[in-house]
């Protein structure tokens, strides 16, 4: 009688996405996009080679790139998002870094992004001590337990140690056709999400029985001229708000130390909302 065969080791089964079934882990790439804010020249090429150029960076998670900039609205985050590799005003895309991976659920990643964004308020921006690269490093550390490469902020570190060496060109980079970075503030994005979530409930409350449709139509005809006047006033107020928004974009251009901020480091200003 032959000896029984030893039992075969059970291998962990893998899902179709290549992940083991012993946990619902999600592997999310955390990337860093780097932009040079100095105008293309021989000097900027040398500074880039030495790792001392003035850089802007953003953290790419999925189809959004998160960055930090300054604005003048108290209590509103300066963190905003754009599509990846959208060059900031006056900036030139240089490279993308695969910084690492996060194994947290998508909901937890979004929660961390919002939590970090509250620590980087728009009015707290400082070109040397609290800039976009400080945000990038902080967010990367929260998501991957590794900070961003130190050379991203080498220029700012030199400026903190030797402020007399900060060249005027670092704070005089605003091109004539731009006044702030493009994108959408994270705080405003969450407000819009909340509005969208409320919309289905509002529509549900508006449902009525068929018998109520006729009186409602008659009332609508009687109030048509009133609604047209209200619409005209709403548009006028919205136009005035947009004009004020544009003025704010141009007027706010300094950090907490009074230094002029490059246009790429100015967050999209909070929108004045008109109901």
VOBA-1610 file (N, C-alpha, C; in pm, whole numbers, padded with zeros to 5 digits, always signed):
BEGIN
Unk+00085-00119+00000Unk+00000+00000+00000Unk+00088+00124+00000Unk+00067+00209-00095Unk+00151+00329-00108Unk+00118+00430+00000Unk+00221+00506+00036Unk+00204+00610+00140Unk+00116+00721+00086Unk+00030+00777+00171Unk-00056+00885+00125Unk+00024+01009+00089Unk-00022+01079-00014Unk+00048+01202-00056Unk+00023+01312+00047Unk+00126+01393+00077Unk+00106+01504+00170Unk+00008+01604+00113Unk-00073+01666+00196Unk-00172+01762+00145Unk-00103+01880+00078Unk-00161+01924-00033Unk-00107+02036-00105Unk-00137+02166-00031Unk-00039+02258-00035Unk-00059+02387+00029Unk-00162+02468-00048Unk-00252+02527+00027Unk-00355+02609-00036Unk-00299+02747-00067Unk-00300+02782-00190Unk-00253+02914-00229Unk-00366+03015-00218Unk-00328+03134-00175Unk-00428+03240-00166Unk-00481+03275-00303Unk-00609+03273-00318Unk-00668+03305-00447Unk-00657+03455-00473Unk-00642+03489-00597Unk-00631+03629-00636Unk-00756+03673-00710Unk-00789+03797-00692Unk-00904+03852-00764Unk-00863+03886-00906Unk-00960+03923-00986Unk-00932+03956-01127Unk-00842+04076-01138Unk-00836+04161-01033Unk-00751+04280-01038Unk-00610+04249-00989Unk-00578+04124-00957Unk-00444+04089-00915Unk-00421+04108-00766Unk-00525+04122-00688Unk-00511+04139-00543Unk-00557+04012-00473Unk-00494+03981-00361Unk-00532+03862-00286Unk-00669+03881-00223Unk-00741+03771-00210Unk-00877+03779-00159Unk-00882+03788-00007Unk-00763+03791+00058Unk-00760+03798+00204Unk-00783+03938+00256Unk-00813+04028+00171Unk-00840+04166+00215Unk-00880+04250+00096Unk-00965+04349+00120Unk-01009+04436+00012Unk-00920+04559+00005Unk-00790+04537-00019Unk-00696+04647-00027Unk-00700+04710-00166Unk-00691+04842-00169Unk-00688+04915-00295Unk-00553+04981-00310Unk-00484+04952-00417Unk-00351+05009-00441Unk-00365+05132-00529Unk-00339+05248-00472Unk-00355+05374-00543Unk-00219+05440-00562Unk-00186+05476-00686Unk-00060+05544-00712Unk-00065+05687-00659Unk+00043+05729-00595Unk+00058+05868-00550Unk+00175+05926-00629Unk+00143+06020-00717Unk+00245+06080-00803Unk+00263+06228-00771Unk+00380+06280-00805Unk+00410+06422-00788Unk+00447+06480-00923Unk+00379+06585-00964Unk+00415+06659-01085Unk+00494+06782-01045Unk+00603+06807-01115Unk+00694+06917-01083Unk+00700+07015-01199Unk+00693+07144-01165Unk+00697+07252-01266Unk+00803+07354-01228Unk+00875+07404-01328Unk+00974+07509-01306Unk+00906+07644-01329Unk+00916+07733-01230Unk+00849+07863-01240Unk+00939+07972-01297Unk+01068+07942-01317Unk+01157+08041-01375Unk+01144+08039-01527Unk+01149+08155-01592Unk+01139+08160-01738Unk+01252+08079-01801Unk+01225+08007-01909Unk+01329+07927-01975Unk+01449+08015-02015Unk+01566+07975-01971Unk+01689+08049-02003Unk+01807+07961-01965Unk+01927+08008-01996Unk+02046+07932-01958Unk+02060+07928-01806Unk+02026+08040-01741Unk+02036+08046-01595Unk+01939+07947-01530Unk+01815+07944-01579Unk+01718+07851-01521Unk+01759+07707-01543Unk+01822+07678-01657Unk+01870+07542-01683Unk+01979+07503-01584Unk+02067+07599-01554Unk+02175+07572-01458Unk+02117+07549-01319Unk+02022+07637-01280Unk+01961+07623-01148Unk+01887+07490-01136Unk+01819+07448-01245Unk+01750+07319-01242Unk+01849+07205-01223Unk+01962+07213-01293Unk+02064+07109-01281Unk+02122+07103-01141Unk+02130+07219-01073Unk+02184+07225-00938Unk+02080+07193-00832Unk+01952+07183-00875Unk+01845+07156-00780Unk+01807+07276-00697Unk+01826+07396-00750Unk+01795+07517-00675Unk+01697+07607-00750Unk+01624+07551-00845Unk+01527+07632-00918Unk+01403+07655-00832Unk+01324+07753-00870Unk+01198+07781-00800Unk+01092+07689-00859Unk+01041+07597-00777Unk+00954+07491-00828Unk+00814+07498-00770Unk+00719+07452-00851Unk+00581+07431-00807Unk+00553+07282-00820Unk+00475+07227-00728Unk+00444+07085-00736Unk+00298+07060-00699Unk+00249+06946-00744Unk+00113+06903-00711Unk+00111+06753-00693Unk+00017+06703-00613Unk+00004+06560-00586Unk-00108+06504-00672Unk-00075+06404-00752Unk-00171+06344-00843Unk-00229+06218-00780Unk-00362+06218-00764Unk-00435+06102-00714Unk-00549+06076-00811Unk-00541+05968-00884Unk-00644+05941-00985Unk-00638+06045-01096Unk-00751+06107-01124Unk-00758+06204-01234Unk-00755+06349-01184Unk-00707+06370-01060Unk-00699+06505-01005Unk-00558+06533-00954Unk-00516+06656-00973Unk-00387+06701-00919Unk-00415+06808-00814Unk-00372+06782-00691Unk-00398+06872-00578Unk-00275+06959-00552Unk-00299+07088-00530Unk-00190+07181-00501Unk-00239+07285-00401Unk-00147+07367-00353Unk-00178+07468-00253Unk-00131+07604-00299Unk-00216+07704-00279Unk-00180+07841-00314Unk-00246+07940-00218Unk-00208+08065-00230Unk-00260+08166-00139Unk-00380+08241-00194Unk-00468+08285-00106Unk-00575+08379-00139Unk-00607+08457-00013Unk-00703+08547-00019Unk-00727+08637+00093Unk-00858+08613+00167Unk-00918+08495+00151Unk-01047+08467+00214Unk-01028+08390+00344Unk-01049+08450+00461Unk-01030+08380+00588Unk-01122+08258+00599Unk-01069+08153+00659Unk-01150+08034+00684Unk-01171+07944+00564Unk-01103+07971+00453Unk-01118+07890+00332Unk-00983+07829+00296Unk-00983+07699+00268Unk-00860+07630+00231Unk-00801+07687+00103Unk-00667+07682+00096Unk-00598+07722-00027Unk-00567+07604-00116Unk-00615+07486-00078Unk-00591+07366-00159Unk-00694+07360-00271Unk-00647+07335-00390Unk-00735+07328-00507Unk-00691+07210-00594Unk-00773+07177-00691Unk-00737+07067-00781Unk-00755+07109-00926Unk-00674+07048-01011Unk-00682+07069-01156Unk-00665+06933-01222Unk-00674+06930-01353Unk-00641+06806-01422Unk-00488+06792-01420Unk-00436+06669-01414Unk-00291+06649-01407Unk-00216+06711-01525Unk-00100+06767-01493Unk-00007+06828-01589Unk-00058+06958-01650Unk-00162+07016-01591Unk-00205+07148-01636Unk-00104+07250-01585Unk-00025+07308-01674Unk+00083+07398-01632Unk+00027+07523-01566Unk+00082+07561-01450Unk+00037+07684-01384Unk+00085+07805-01461Unk+00030+07922-01435Unk+00075+08043-01507Unk+00225+08064-01493Unk+00293+08073-01606Unk+00437+08095-01605Unk+00520+07973-01576Unk+00457+07858-01553Unk+00530+07736-01519Unk+00551+07645-01638Unk+00655+07565-01630Unk+00687+07466-01734Unk+00695+07328-01671Unk+00619+07234-01723Unk+00622+07098-01668Unk+00761+07038-01689Unk+00817+06979-01581Unk+00951+06921-01589Unk+00951+06769-01578Unk+00881+06714-01479Unk+00881+06568-01466Unk+00771+06523-01372Unk+00742+06394-01381Unk+00646+06329-01293Unk+00719+06223-01212Unk+00692+06220-01082Unk+00756+06125-00991Unk+00652+06028-00937Unk+00677+05899-00953Unk+00593+05799-00887Unk+00644+05789-00744Unk+00578+05859-00654Unk+00628+05871-00517Unk+00606+05743-00436Unk+00493+05677-00458Unk+00464+05557-00383Unk+00320+05515-00401Unk+00271+05436-00307Unk+00135+05383-00317Unk+00064+05397-00184Unk-00068+05412-00193Unk-00152+05409-00074Unk-00242+05287-00085Unk-00260+05218+00027Unk-00343+05097+00028Unk-00472+05121+00105Unk-00504+05250+00123Unk-00626+05285+00194Unk-00745+05283+00100Unk-00865+05262+00153Unk-00985+05274+00069Unk-00997+05415+00013Unk-01063+05427-00100Unk-01077+05557-00167Unk-01139+05660-00073Unk-01239+05618+00005Unk-01305+05711+00096Unk-01208+05766+00200Unk-01116+05681+00249Unk-01018+05727+00347Unk-00919+05823+00285Unk-00880+05798+00161Unk-00787+05889+00092Unk-00851+06026+00076Unk-00977+06028+00033Unk-01047+06155+00018Unk-01058+06228+00152Unk-01082+06152+00259Unk-01090+06213+00391Unk-00959+06275+00434Unk-00847+06209+00404Unk-00716+06262+00439Unk-00687+06389+00360Unk-00723+06389+00232Unk-00701+06509+00150Unk-00777+06628+00208Unk-00900+06607+00249Unk-00981+06716+00305Unk-00927+06758+00442Unk-00881+06661+00520Unk-00826+06694+00652Unk-00700+06779+00637Unk-00611+06738+00546Unk-00488+06813+00522Unk-00519+06952+00467Unk-00620+06960+00381Unk-00653+07089+00319Unk-00692+07192+00424Unk-00752+07149+00534Unk-00791+07243+00639Unk-00670+07300+00713Unk-00557+07232+00705Unk-00434+07282+00769Unk-00361+07380+00678Unk-00405+07390+00553Unk-00339+07479+00457Unk-00443+07580+00407Unk-00471+07677+00492Unk-00566+07782+00459Unk-00504+07882+00361Unk-00584+07938+00272Unk-00533+08031+00173Unk-00455+08148+00230Unk-00507+08217+00332Unk-00435+08333+00386Unk-00306+08298+00460Unk-00281+08168+00488Unk-00160+08129+00562Unk-00041+08104+00469Unk-00061+08120+00339Unk+00047+08090+00243Unk+00169+08177+00268Unk+00288+08116+00264Unk+00414+08188+00274Unk+00511+08128+00175Unk+00572+08213+00095Unk+00658+08167-00014Unk+00773+08080+00035Unk+00823+08107+00157Unk+00940+08034+00206Unk+00908+07927+00310Unk+00803+07946+00390Unk+00779+07854+00501Unk+00652+07772+00490Unk+00561+07807+00399Unk+00438+07729+00384Unk+00386+07746+00241Unk+00453+07678+00150Unk+00419+07692+00008Unk+00364+07560-00047Unk+00348+07555-00178Unk+00289+07436-00241Unk+00370+07310-00216Unk+00504+07323-00206Unk+00587+07206-00186Unk+00577+07153-00043Unk+00553+07242+00054Unk+00527+07197+00190Unk+00398+07114+00194Unk+00297+07161+00120Unk+00171+07085+00113Unk+00194+06949+00048Unk+00266+06947-00063Unk+00294+06822-00133Unk+00361+06721-00041Unk+00462+06767+00032Unk+00534+06676+00122Unk+00444+06626+00235Unk+00364+06715+00290Unk+00276+06676+00401Unk+00172+06574+00356Unk+00109+06599+00241Unk+00006+06507+00191Unk+00068+06372+00155Unk+00185+06374+00091Unk+00251+06247+00056Unk+00286+06167+00181Unk+00329+06237+00286Unk+00363+06168+00410Unk+00240+06103+00472Unk+00126+06172+00467Unk+00003+06116+00523Unk-00045+05994+00445Unk-00020+05994+00315Unk-00073+05886+00230Unk+00023+05768+00216Unk+00154+05795+00223Unk+00253+05689+00197Unk+00354+05672+00309Unk+00349+05758+00411Unk+00447+05757+00521Unk+00586+05799+00474Unk+00594+05859+00356Unk+00721+05911+00303Unk+00700+06055+00256Unk+00790+06142+00296Unk+00779+06280+00253Unk+00830+06297+00111Unk+00793+06407+00048Unk+00838+06435-00088Unk+00988+06461-00088Unk+01054+06448-00203Unk+01199+06475-00210Unk+01232+06615-00159Unk+01337+06626-00079Unk+01372+06754-00017Unk+01414+06859-00119Unk+01464+06814-00236Unk+01510+06912-00334Unk+01396+06994-00393Unk+01272+06949-00377Unk+01159+07027-00425Unk+01156+07166-00359Unk+01195+07170-00232Unk+01187+07295-00156Unk+01324+07351-00121Unk+01426+07311-00197Unk+01561+07357-00164Unk+01572+07508-00176Unk+01507+07566-00277Unk+01513+07711-00296Unk+01454+07783-00175Unk+01341+07732-00124Unk+01278+07794-00007Unk+01366+07777+00116Unk+01430+07661+00130Unk+01519+07638+00245Unk+01636+07736+00244Unk+01690+07761+00125Unk+01798+07860+00113Unk+01746+07998+00150Unk+01623+08028+00107Unk+01565+08159+00137Unk+01542+08180+00285Unk+01503+08071+00357Unk+01481+08082+00502Unk+01614+08105+00573Unk+01718+08032+00531Unk+01849+08044+00595Unk+01919+08175+00558Unk+01905+08214+00431Unk+01974+08334+00382Unk+01876+08418+00301Unk+01784+08488+00368Unk+01681+08564+00296Unk+01738+08671+00204Unk+01859+08717+00232Unk+01919+08820+00147Unk+01954+08767+00008Unk+01957+08632-00005Unk+01991+08572-00134Unk+01871+08543-00221Unk+01750+08572-00170Unk+01631+08547-00250Unk+01626+08650-00363Unk+01641+08608-00488Unk+01643+08705-00598Unk+01505+08764-00624Unk+01504+08886-00675Unk+01379+08953-00706Unk+01299+08874-00808Unk+01368+08802-00897Unk+01298+08727-01003Unk+01205+08621-00945Unk+01234+08572-00825Unk+01150+08469-00765Unk+01012+08521-00732Unk+01001+08649-00705Unk+00872+08706-00665Unk+00817+08802-00769Unk+00870+08796-00889Unk+00823+08885-00995Unk+00803+08804-01122Unk+00718+08701-01111Unk+00701+08605-01220Unk+00562+08608-01283Unk+00484+08709-01256Unk+00346+08709-01303Unk+00338+08748-01450Unk+00297+08658-01538Unk+00279+08693-01678Unk+00155+08780-01694Unk+00148+08865-01795Unk+00038+08959-01808Unk-00098+08897-01828Unk-00105+08775-01883Unk-00235+08716-01917Unk-00293+08628-01807Unk-00226+08617-01693Unk-00275+08532-01585Unk-00264+08604-01452Unk-00355+08577-01361Unk-00345+08636-01229Unk-00352+08533-01118Unk-00403+08413-01143Unk-00403+08306-01044Unk-00389+08173-01116Unk-00361+08069-01039Unk-00360+07934-01096Unk-00503+07896-01134Unk-00515+07809-01235Unk-00646+07758-01272Unk-00684+07647-01175Unk-00811+07610-01174Unk-00853+07500-01089Unk-00972+07537-01004Unk-01005+07447-00910Unk-01121+07467-00823Unk-01083+07438-00680Unk-01115+07532-00590Unk-01084+07514-00449Unk-01155+07391-00395Unk-01086+07319-00307Unk-01143+07196-00252Unk-01266+07226-00169Unk-01266+07336-00094Unk-01382+07373-00013Unk-01505+07394-00100Unk-01486+07460-00216Unk-01600+07486-00303Unk-01647+07358-00371Unk-01554+07267-00397Unk-01591+07138-00456Unk-01683+07062-00363Unk-01651+07064-00232Unk-01735+06992-00135Unk-01871+07058-00121Unk-01875+07193-00134Unk-02004+07262-00125Unk-02094+07221-00241Unk-02034+07209-00360Unk-02113+07170-00477Unk-02163+07028-00463Unk-02076+06938-00406Unk-02120+06801-00385Unk-02241+06797-00292Unk-02236+06879-00187Unk-02347+06884-00094Unk-02473+06934-00160Unk-02458+07030-00251Unk-02574+07081-00322Unk-02636+06974-00410Unk-02548+06897-00476Unk-02598+06792-00564Unk-02671+06684-00484Unk-02623+06655-00362Unk-02687+06551-00282Unk-02825+06595-00236Unk-02842+06724-00218Unk-02971+06773-00173Unk-03073+06779-00286Unk-03024+06788-00409Unk-03114+06805-00523Unk-03219+06694-00535Unk-03181+06565-00524Unk-03285+06460-00535Unk-03392+06474-00428Unk-03353+06515-00306Unk-03453+06529-00200Unk-03550+06642-00233Unk-03495+06749-00291Unk-03581+06861-00327Unk-03680+06819-00435Unk-03628+06744-00531Unk-03718+06699-00638Unk-03826+06607-00583Unk-03789+06523-00483Unk-03886+06433-00425Unk-03995+06508-00352Unk-03958+06616-00284Unk-04058+06694-00211Unk-04151+06770-00303Unk-04106+06792-00428Unk-04187+06871-00520Unk-04293+06787-00592Unk-04288+06655-00578Unk-04386+06571-00644Unk-04524+06591-00583Unk-04622+06607-00668Unk-04758+06628-00620Unk-04853+06537-00697Unk-04973+06533-00650Unk-05074+06451-00718Unk-05114+06518-00849Unk-05162+06441-00948Unk-05201+06499-01078Unk-05303+06610-01064Unk-05391+06605-00964Unk-05495+06706-00953Unk-05442+06844-00918Unk-05319+06852-00869Unk-05263+06981-00829Unk-05193+07051-00944Unk-05179+06986-01060Unk-05104+07044-01170Unk-05173+07166-01230Unk-05305+07165-01246Unk-05374+07276-01310Unk-05365+07405-01229Unk-05397+07406-01099Unk-05381+07529-01021Unk-05238+07582-01024Unk-05142+07490-01021Unk-05003+07533-01021Unk-04968+07602-01152Unk-05022+07552-01265Unk-04993+07612-01394Unk-05053+07752-01404Unk-05175+07771-01350Unk-05238+07903-01352Unk-05159+08003-01269Unk-05112+07958-01155Unk-05032+08047-01071Unk-04902+08084-01140Unk-04844+07990-01211Unk-04718+08017-01280Unk-04738+08123-01388Unk-04851+08117-01460Unk-04877+08217-01564Unk-04895+08356-01504Unk-04961+08362-01389Unk-04983+08492-01326Unk-04854+08552-01275Unk-04762+08465-01230Unk-04638+08515-01171Unk-04523+08523-01270Unk-04552+08503-01401Unk-04445+08496-01500Unk-04365+08626-01504Unk-04434+08741-01507Unk-04363+08868-01515Unk-04280+08890-01390Unk-04332+08846-01275Unk-04258+08861-01151Unk-04129+08778-01155Unk-04139+08657-01208Unk-04023+08569-01216Unk-03919+08625-01312Unk-03964+08687-01421Unk-03871+08747-01516Unk-03793+08860-01450Unk-03862+08940-01368Unk-03794+09048-01298Unk-03692+08993-01199Unk-03730+08887-01129Unk-03639+08827-01033Unk-03517+08768-01103Unk-03538+08705-01218Unk-03428+08649-01294Unk-03333+08757-01340Unk-03389+08868-01386Unk-03305+08980-01430Unk-03220+09032-01315Unk-03280+09046-01196Unk-03207+09094-01079Unk-03100+08995-01037Unk-03132+08867-01044Unk-03034+08764-01007Unk-02913+08769-01099Unk-02937+08785-01229Unk-02826+08794-01323Unk-02741+08918-01299Unk-02807+09029-01264Unk-02733+09153-01238Unk-02642+09136-01117Unk-02695+09073-01012Unk-02616+09051-00891Unk-02500+08955-00918Unk-02525+08854-01000Unk-02420+08759-01032Unk-02309+08826-01111Unk-02347+08913-01205Unk-02247+08986-01284Unk-02161+09074-01194Unk-02226+09141-01097Unk-02152+09226-01004Unk-02057+09144-00918Unk-02103+09024-00877Unk-02018+08937-00795Unk-01897+08889-00873Unk-01916+08854-00999Unk-01804+08809-01081Unk-01702+08921-01102Unk-01751+09043-01117Unk-01660+09157-01132Unk-01578+09176-01005Unk-01643+09163-00889Unk-01571+09174-00762Unk-01469+09062-00748Unk-01505+08944-00797Unk-01413+08831-00791Unk-01287+08859-00872Unk-01306+08917-00992Unk-01192+08947-01078Unk-01102+09052-01013Unk-01163+09150-00947Unk-01084+09252-00879Unk-01001+09191-00768Unk-01060+09094-00694Unk-00987+09029-00586Unk-00869+08952-00641Unk-00886+08888-00756Unk-00777+08812-00815Unk-00654+08900-00836Unk-00678+09023-00883Unk-00566+09111-00916Unk-00507+09174-00790Unk-00592+09207-00692Unk-00545+09283-00576Unk-00464+09198-00478Unk-00498+09069-00460Unk-00429+08987-00361Unk-00311+08919-00426Unk-00189+08958-00389Unk-00072+08901-00453Unk+00047+08892-00357Unk+00021+08890-00224Unk+00130+08886-00129Unk+00107+08777-00024Unk+00219+08721+00026Unk+00207+08616+00126Unk+00206+08677+00267Unk+00217+08592+00370Unk+00206+08640+00507Unk+00322+08730+00548Unk+00432+08727+00472Unk+00547+08814+00502Unk+00550+08937+00412Unk+00445+08954+00331Unk+00438+09069+00243Unk+00514+09052+00113Unk+00565+08932+00085Unk+00636+08909-00041Unk+00535+08892-00153Unk+00572+08941-00269Unk+00489+08917-00387Unk+00487+08769-00421Unk+00370+08717-00458Unk+00358+08575-00490Unk+00356+08555-00641Unk+00430+08457-00692Unk+00418+08423-00834Unk+00273+08385-00865Unk+00228+08414-00984Unk+00089+08383-01021Unk+00056+08237-01001Unk+00154+08149-01025Unk+00130+08005-01010Unk+00103+07966-00867Unk+00142+08051-00771Unk+00124+08019-00630Unk+00000+08084-00571Unk-00083+08144-00655Unk-00207+08205-00608Unk-00322+08110-00639Unk-00388+08065-00535Unk-00500+07972-00554Unk-00615+08042-00624Unk-00699+07965-00694Unk-00820+08025-00750Unk-00898+08091-00638Unk-00938+08218-00652Unk-01008+08285-00542Unk-01144+08223-00517Unk-01188+08226-00391Unk-01322+08174-00361Unk-01427+08247-00443Unk-01522+08171-00496Unk-01628+08230-00577Unk-01735+08290-00490Unk-01781+08410-00527Unk-01894+08471-00457Unk-02021+08408-00514Unk-02092+08332-00433Unk-02208+08259-00481Unk-02335+08339-00463Unk-02419+08342-00567Unk-02546+08412-00565Unk-02656+08310-00583Unk-02749+08303-00491Unk-02860+08208-00501Unk-02969+08264-00592
//
